[in-house]
């Protein structure tokens, strides 16, 4: 669904735009009560059975966009309840980050095999013959599966010559590599927060837009409007996300129009991270640890801690590119506020960790930033470009795509120690990441550098992105080639990393 315009993406953009506009126009959060009527105008529903239901859902989306929790459905409360505490520039949201609006959930079927209209009532009846439980019979000239008897083995689907039997899975559940999504007593999806690592893949997979992450758009804008020196540090996946005309120079101009004082590419921090991880790998593997796992993806990091706690010692202790860049800004510009702008929902939870929240004040996804551009009526086709971003190297910019982190670290390690064999393995998506770690735990990857990315495709496939993954990967590849420098050793900040650790 990512990169495909839909009613869901339209509604999300409207919510982010109206919250940003409310913040820019004085920050009177009591106006939030009016926003559902702006987001869902008129007297006819767009896609649900009732315009009132659509507005109720829009109201919860507004609350979540401001970092507030969903209101309990059993009691009456104002939509603005709690906003007085949230509508300040210093406010962080509280977990859970990823939320399901219960009355927006479609209660999709979970793990079922169903016979479609393609069934030809064939004489072979292979589906019936292979079923180990006798769950399939002919009803009105078509095969029919008794769901009470079916054990979901899938043999019938494989045996059907017409591909008439399909496997139905709840999309959010299928997308969750942590198996964190179950059902309540009404069949609605629920998230086991003890398992969730906030990767956001369920969010972008829900066809009904029932899953929403919390945000800080209002707080970022209020910080800008209150005169703070707000600096945006931008993940390398930003390139091309906002418009075909959104060149780096135009992007800088647009960010300045929003009120950001300075814009810095996180590729700078990625270069620092590469240098430190390459050094750690050469020093520690295999002398101190069997292998090393990269530290950049917070959902991969959290998955290891939750499912493979005994292997957590093998995660690189190097700071992530976001934190390296944020600390660099805090050191260069004392008293500034730092906003990480990126593709990732999980970065929001990383930023509120006790050891990081003093470095990163806010996190915005590209999708949320797009709402701010809309609120200020920024047109990338007509805006005059400013200077380009040129401090990050090609290697640092490559962190945006799957395999980019491991390649950058391995290339630098090989450059530093050409006689040492650098072996790498990587996985995309948390299910494959779990397989990778299972093999690593069993000793199959001793001596390796392991890269895990929670999102299939890498950061360009994060929950807060706007482009189709293939297109975004191609744009990043071209952006890498435009970098003035190739290796992290060419970076002006090559010796800065340890002083920020």
MISE-975625 format. One record per residue (C-alpha): x, z, y. Coordinates in steps of 0.1 Angstrom, whole numbers. Layout:
N
pt east->X&up->Z&north->Y
...
***
This chain:
501
pt east->0&up->0&north->0
pt east->30&up->6&north->23
pt east->33&up->-22&north->49
pt east->-2&up->-35&north->42
pt east->-24&up->-31&north->72
pt east->-57&up->-14&north->62
pt east->-84&up->8&north->76
pt east->-64&up->38&north->64
pt east->-33&up->28&north->85
pt east->-56&up->20&north->115
pt east->-71&up->55&north->113
pt east->-37&up->72&north->110
pt east->-24&up->52&north->140
pt east->-55&up->61&north->161
pt east->-50&up->98&north->152
pt east->-13&up->98&north->162
pt east->-20&up->78&north->193
pt east->-48&up->100&north->206
pt east->-28&up->132&north->199
pt east->2&up->118&north->218
pt east->-20&up->106&north->246
pt east->-36&up->141&north->249
pt east->-1&up->156&north->251
pt east->11&up->131&north->277
pt east->-20&up->135&north->299
pt east->-15&up->172&north->306
pt east->-16&up->188&north->271
pt east->-51&up->202&north->274
pt east->-56&up->207&north->237
pt east->-93&up->217&north->241
pt east->-99&up->179&north->244
pt east->-91&up->178&north->207
pt east->-128&up->184&north->200
pt east->-135&up->150&north->215
pt east->-109&up->131&north->195
pt east->-130&up->125&north->163
pt east->-155&up->107&north->185
pt east->-128&up->85&north->200
pt east->-113&up->78&north->166
pt east->-147&up->72&north->150
pt east->-169&up->57&north->177
pt east->-205&up->46&north->176
pt east->-232&up->57&north->153
pt east->-224&up->38&north->121
pt east->-199&up->48&north->95
pt east->-169&up->24&north->89
pt east->-163&up->31&north->52
pt east->-180&up->63&north->41
pt east->-216&up->73&north->36
pt east->-219&up->91&north->69
pt east->-203&up->89&north->104
pt east->-204&up->127&north->104
pt east->-182&up->129&north->74
pt east->-158&up->104&north->89
pt east->-156&up->125&north->120
pt east->-151&up->157&north->100
pt east->-122&up->140&north->82
pt east->-108&up->127&north->115
pt east->-109&up->162&north->129
pt east->-88&up->176&north->101
pt east->-64&up->147&north->106
pt east->-60&up->157&north->142
pt east->-53&up->193&north->132
pt east->-27&up->183&north->107
pt east->-10&up->159&north->132
pt east->-6&up->190&north->154
pt east->9&up->210&north->126
pt east->-22&up->231&north->119
pt east->-37&up->239&north->85
pt east->-70&up->225&north->71
pt east->-100&up->246&north->79
pt east->-118&up->263&north->50
pt east->-149&up->243&north->42
pt east->-169&up->275&north->34
pt east->-169&up->290&north->69
pt east->-177&up->277&north->104
pt east->-148&up->274&north->128
pt east->-139&up->253&north->158
pt east->-117&up->223&north->154
pt east->-94&up->239&north->181
pt east->-90&up->271&north->162
pt east->-54&up->282&north->162
pt east->-43&up->254&north->186
pt east->-34&up->279&north->213
pt east->-5&up->290&north->191
pt east->4&up->255&north->179
pt east->3&up->237&north->212
pt east->36&up->249&north->224
pt east->69&up->231&north->224
pt east->87&up->257&north->203
pt east->61&up->257&north->174
pt east->70&up->248&north->139
pt east->44&up->241&north->113
pt east->41&up->262&north->82
pt east->40&up->250&north->46
pt east->23&up->234&north->29
pt east->35&up->202&north->45
pt east->15&up->178&north->23
pt east->-23&up->185&north->22
pt east->-54&up->170&north->6
pt east->-85&up->169&north->27
pt east->-110&up->178&north->-1
pt east->-140&up->160&north->12
pt east->-120&up->128&north->18
pt east->-109&up->128&north->-19
pt east->-127&up->102&north->-41
pt east->-122&up->123&north->-73
pt east->-106&up->92&north->-89
pt east->-106&up->91&north->-128
pt east->-75&up->105&north->-144
pt east->-58&up->88&north->-173
pt east->-85&up->68&north->-189
pt east->-86&up->35&north->-209
pt east->-116&up->14&north->-200
pt east->-129&up->-19&north->-213
pt east->-135&up->-45&north->-186
pt east->-158&up->-75&north->-184
pt east->-130&up->-96&north->-199
pt east->-140&up->-84&north->-234
pt east->-150&up->-114&north->-255
pt east->-166&up->-95&north->-284
pt east->-140&up->-112&north->-307
pt east->-142&up->-113&north->-344
pt east->-108&up->-97&north->-349
pt east->-119&up->-65&north->-331
pt east->-82&up->-55&north->-329
pt east->-89&up->-27&north->-305
pt east->-112&up->-10&north->-329
pt east->-88&up->-15&north->-359
pt east->-58&up->1&north->-342
pt east->-76&up->31&north->-327
pt east->-65&up->62&north->-347
pt east->-95&up->82&north->-337
pt east->-123&up->57&north->-342
pt east->-132&up->60&north->-305
pt east->-141&up->23&north->-300
pt east->-173&up->6&north->-311
pt east->-194&up->-24&north->-301
pt east->-222&up->-17&north->-276
pt east->-243&up->-45&north->-263
pt east->-218&up->-71&north->-274
pt east->-188&up->-54&north->-258
pt east->-162&up->-29&north->-270
pt east->-169&up->6&north->-256
pt east->-145&up->36&north->-256
pt east->-158&up->70&north->-263
pt east->-138&up->91&north->-238
pt east->-144&up->123&north->-257
pt east->-126&up->109&north->-288
pt east->-100&up->88&north->-270
pt east->-65&up->104&north->-270
pt east->-50&up->79&north->-245
pt east->-25&up->65&north->-268
pt east->-29&up->30&north->-254
pt east->-28&up->11&north->-287
pt east->-61&up->-6&north->-280
pt east->-48&up->-20&north->-247
pt east->-17&up->-34&north->-264
pt east->-38&up->-49&north->-292
pt east->-63&up->-68&north->-271
pt east->-56&up->-105&north->-269
pt east->-75&up->-108&north->-237
pt east->-60&up->-79&north->-218
pt east->-95&up->-67&north->-214
pt east->-86&up->-30&north->-217
pt east->-71&up->-13&north->-186
pt east->-54&up->20&north->-181
pt east->-68&up->39&north->-151
pt east->-47&up->66&north->-135
pt east->-54&up->85&north->-103
pt east->-30&up->68&north->-78
pt east->-17&up->99&north->-62
pt east->-11&up->115&north->-96
pt east->7&up->84&north->-109
pt east->29&up->83&north->-78
pt east->39&up->120&north->-81
pt east->72&up->122&north->-100
pt east->69&up->160&north->-101
pt east->36&up->161&north->-119
pt east->24&up->183&north->-91
pt east->-12&up->169&north->-87
pt east->-41&up->181&north->-108
pt east->-78&up->184&north->-104
pt east->-102&up->212&north->-93
pt east->-135&up->220&north->-109
pt east->-151&up->191&north->-90
pt east->-126&up->166&north->-101
pt east->-109&up->165&north->-66
pt east->-71&up->162&north->-65
pt east->-52&up->194&north->-58
pt east->-14&up->199&north->-52
pt east->6&up->225&north->-71
pt east->28&up->235&north->-41
pt east->52&up->253&north->-65
pt east->61&up->219&north->-80
pt east->57&up->197&north->-48
pt east->89&up->186&north->-31
pt east->71&up->169&north->-2
pt east->83&up->134&north->-9
pt east->50&up->120&north->4
pt east->46&up->93&north->-23
pt east->11&up->106&north->-31
pt east->3&up->102&north->6
pt east->11&up->65&north->7
pt east->-5&up->59&north->-27
pt east->-40&up->74&north->-20
pt east->-64&up->44&north->-14
pt east->-88&up->67&north->4
pt east->-63&up->83&north->28
pt east->-72&up->118&north->16
pt east->-36&up->131&north->16
pt east->-20&up->139&north->49
pt east->12&up->155&north->61
pt east->16&up->179&north->91
pt east->32&up->167&north->122
pt east->48&up->177&north->156
pt east->38&up->148&north->179
pt east->20&up->171&north->203
pt east->49&up->195&north->204
pt east->75&up->168&north->210
pt east->56&up->153&north->239
pt east->50&up->187&north->255
pt east->88&up->194&north->252
pt east->95&up->162&north->270
pt east->68&up->168&north->297
pt east->81&up->203&north->303
pt east->114&up->189&north->314
pt east->135&up->197&north->283
pt east->165&up->174&north->276
pt east->151&up->159&north->244
pt east->175&up->138&north->223
pt east->162&up->115&north->196
pt east->185&up->110&north->166
pt east->172&up->79&north->147
pt east->176&up->72&north->110
pt east->191&up->37&north->102
pt east->159&up->26&north->85
pt east->143&up->23&north->120
pt east->155&up->-12&north->125
pt east->126&up->-37&north->126
pt east->99&up->-10&north->118
pt east->79&up->-13&north->149
pt east->76&up->-50&north->158
pt east->94&up->-82&north->151
pt east->105&up->-80&north->187
pt east->118&up->-44&north->184
pt east->155&up->-51&north->187
pt east->178&up->-21&north->191
pt east->181&up->-28&north->229
pt east->143&up->-29&north->232
pt east->139&up->1&north->210
pt east->162&up->21&north->233
pt east->142&up->10&north->263
pt east->109&up->20&north->246
pt east->123&up->54&north->237
pt east->135&up->60&north->273
pt east->99&up->51&north->284
pt east->86&up->79&north->261
pt east->109&up->103&north->279
pt east->138&up->108&north->255
pt east->171&up->114&north->274
pt east->194&up->100&north->248
pt east->190&up->80&north->216
pt east->217&up->83&north->189
pt east->218&up->66&north->154
pt east->220&up->90&north->125
pt east->244&up->65&north->109
pt east->270&up->85&north->129
pt east->262&up->115&north->107
pt east->260&up->94&north->76
pt east->297&up->84&north->83
pt east->306&up->121&north->86
pt east->287&up->128&north->54
pt east->305&up->99&north->36
pt east->339&up->113&north->46
pt east->331&up->148&north->34
pt east->314&up->138&north->2
pt east->343&up->114&north->-8
pt east->368&up->142&north->-1
pt east->347&up->168&north->-21
pt east->343&up->143&north->-50
pt east->380&up->136&north->-53
pt east->389&up->173&north->-51
pt east->362&up->188&north->-74
pt east->353&up->162&north->-100
pt east->362&up->168&north->-128
pt east->385&up->198&north->-120
pt east->358&up->222&north->-107
pt east->326&up->205&north->-117
pt east->316&up->178&north->-142
pt east->299&up->155&north->-117
pt east->287&up->155&north->-81
pt east->252&up->148&north->-69
pt east->247&up->135&north->-34
pt east->230&up->158&north->-8
pt east->212&up->133&north->15
pt east->177&up->131&north->0
pt east->159&up->165&north->5
pt east->132&up->157&north->-21
pt east->159&up->149&north->-47
pt east->178&up->181&north->-37
pt east->146&up->202&north->-41
pt east->137&up->185&north->-74
pt east->171&up->196&north->-89
pt east->166&up->232&north->-76
pt east->131&up->234&north->-91
pt east->136&up->216&north->-124
pt east->174&up->219&north->-131
pt east->185&up->251&north->-114
pt east->215&up->254&north->-136
pt east->227&up->220&north->-123
pt east->223&up->228&north->-86
pt east->259&up->239&north->-84
pt east->268&up->202&north->-88
pt east->250&up->191&north->-56
pt east->274&up->183&north->-28
pt east->275&up->211&north->-3
pt east->281&up->185&north->25
pt east->256&up->185&north->54
pt east->230&up->157&north->54
pt east->234&up->130&north->80
pt east->205&up->144&north->100
pt east->221&up->178&north->103
pt east->256&up->164&north->111
pt east->241&up->143&north->139
pt east->219&up->171&north->152
pt east->248&up->195&north->153
pt east->270&up->170&north->171
pt east->243&up->166&north->198
pt east->239&up->204&north->201
pt east->276&up->207&north->206
pt east->279&up->179&north->231
pt east->247&up->187&north->251
pt east->242&up->225&north->251
pt east->205&up->235&north->255
pt east->191&up->201&north->244
pt east->162&up->197&north->220
pt east->169&up->174&north->190
pt east->142&up->152&north->174
pt east->150&up->135&north->141
pt east->131&up->102&north->139
pt east->130&up->88&north->104
pt east->111&up->75&north->74
pt east->108&up->107&north->55
pt east->82&up->134&north->51
pt east->105&up->157&north->32
pt east->129&up->159&north->62
pt east->102&up->179&north->79
pt east->106&up->207&north->54
pt east->144&up->204&north->55
pt east->143&up->209&north->92
pt east->124&up->242&north->90
pt east->149&up->258&north->66
pt east->163&up->289&north->81
pt east->198&up->275&north->82
pt east->188&up->243&north->99
pt east->159&up->249&north->123
pt east->183&up->258&north->151
pt east->199&up->224&north->147
pt east->168&up->202&north->144
pt east->139&up->211&north->167
pt east->114&up->185&north->157
pt east->109&up->157&north->131
pt east->89&up->125&north->136
pt east->82&up->98&north->112
pt east->83&up->61&north->123
pt east->45&up->61&north->119
pt east->41&up->90&north->142
pt east->65&up->75&north->167
pt east->44&up->43&north->166
pt east->15&up->64&north->178
pt east->36&up->76&north->208
pt east->44&up->39&north->217
pt east->7&up->31&north->215
pt east->-2&up->60&north->238
pt east->22&up->48&north->264
pt east->11&up->11&north->260
pt east->46&up->-1&north->251
pt east->48&up->-38&north->243
pt east->80&up->-47&north->226
pt east->76&up->-84&north->233
pt east->78&up->-78&north->271
pt east->99&up->-47&north->275
pt east->134&up->-53&north->289
pt east->161&up->-44&north->265
pt east->188&up->-18&north->273
pt east->221&up->-11&north->256
pt east->225&up->-14&north->218
pt east->233&up->13&north->193
pt east->269&up->7&north->181
pt east->285&up->40&north->170
pt east->275&up->39&north->134
pt east->294&up->19&north->108
pt east->280&up->-6&north->83
pt east->285&up->20&north->56
pt east->265&up->46&north->75
pt east->237&up->22&north->82
pt east->236&up->14&north->45
pt east->223&up->49&north->37
pt east->188&up->36&north->44
pt east->186&up->16&north->11
pt east->188&up->28&north->-25
pt east->224&up->27&north->-37
pt east->238&up->28&north->-1
pt east->249&up->65&north->-2
pt east->267&up->62&north->-36
pt east->283&up->29&north->-25
pt east->296&up->43&north->8
pt east->311&up->74&north->-9
pt east->326&up->55&north->-38
pt east->341&up->28&north->-16
pt east->357&up->54&north->7
pt east->369&up->74&north->-23
pt east->385&up->43&north->-38
pt east->400&up->35&north->-4
pt east->415&up->70&north->-2
pt east->426&up->72&north->-39
pt east->429&up->36&north->-52
pt east->442&up->48&north->-86
pt east->411&up->69&north->-93
pt east->382&up->53&north->-112
pt east->350&up->60&north->-93
pt east->319&up->58&north->-115
pt east->284&up->60&north->-100
pt east->249&up->62&north->-113
pt east->217&up->63&north->-93
pt east->179&up->66&north->-97
pt east->150&up->57&north->-74
pt east->117&up->76&north->-77
pt east->115&up->112&north->-89
pt east->105&up->103&north->-125
pt east->137&up->83&north->-129
pt east->156&up->110&north->-110
pt east->145&up->135&north->-136
pt east->157&up->112&north->-163
pt east->191&up->109&north->-146
pt east->194&up->147&north->-143
pt east->184&up->152&north->-179
pt east->212&up->129&north->-190
pt east->236&up->146&north->-165
pt east->227&up->180&north->-179
pt east->235&up->167&north->-214
pt east->269&up->156&north->-203
pt east->263&up->119&north->-202
pt east->275&up->115&north->-167
pt east->306&up->137&north->-166
pt east->330&up->123&north->-139
pt east->302&up->105&north->-121
pt east->289&up->105&north->-86
pt east->251&up->106&north->-88
pt east->227&up->93&north->-62
pt east->190&up->102&north->-63
pt east->164&up->88&north->-40
pt east->128&up->102&north->-42
pt east->114&up->70&north->-28
pt east->117&up->38&north->-49
pt east->138&up->15&north->-27
pt east->154&up->44&north->-8
pt east->147&up->57&north->27
pt east->132&up->23&north->37
pt east->104&up->33&north->13
pt east->97&up->67&north->28
pt east->62&up->80&north->34
pt east->65&up->75&north->72
pt east->76&up->38&north->72
pt east->56&up->9&north->84
pt east->72&up->-22&north->67
pt east->70&up->-34&north->31
pt east->101&up->-22&north->13
pt east->116&up->-56&north->5
pt east->113&up->-67&north->41
pt east->127&up->-34&north->54
pt east->157&up->-36&north->30
pt east->165&up->-71&north->42
pt east->164&up->-61&north->79
pt east->187&up->-31&north->73
pt east->211&up->-54&north->55
pt east->213&up->-77&north->85
pt east->217&up->-46&north->108
pt east->247&up->-35&north->87
pt east->264&up->-68&north->93
pt east->260&up->-63&north->130
pt east->280&up->-31&north->131
pt east->312&up->-31&north->150
pt east->330&up->-11&north->123
pt east->327&up->-12&north->86
pt east->344&up->19&north->71
pt east->336&up->55&north->81
pt east->373&up->59&north->86
pt east->368&up->36&north->116
pt east->343&up->59&north->131
pt east->351&up->77&north->164
pt east->338&up->108&north->147
pt east->359&up->106&north->115
pt east->375&up->140&north->121
pt east->344&up->157&north->135
pt east->325&up->166&north->103
pt east->343&up->198&north->93
pt east->341&up->213&north->128
pt east->303&up->210&north->126
pt east->299&up->224&north->91
***
